[in-house]
């Protein structure tokens, strides 16, 4: 079952944490852009970075590789091992 698969659990939790980080980064960037409007060009750069990382991680997952992200990976591992 999926609940017993630690690897599946780990990557699911890592994906959820990464999504939360992306949303928080977008919120913080939009607040900064509201304060300093001439930094508007950072928003498309962040969007492209998020898209590229999602595509890259999806390709690695499809190839069967298991990337563990630097900061998020150990956090996800602790939750997956519970």
URQUI-V455929 format. One record per helix or strand of 3 or more residues. SS is the DSSP state (hx for helix, st for strand). FROM is the first residue (numbers start at 1). LEN is the number of residues. Records with the same first field share a line. If there is no record, write none. Layout:
# URQUI-V455929
SS: FROM-LEN + FROM-LEN
This chain:
# URQUI-V455929
hx: 2-3 + 6-30 + 37-3 + 41-22 + 72-9
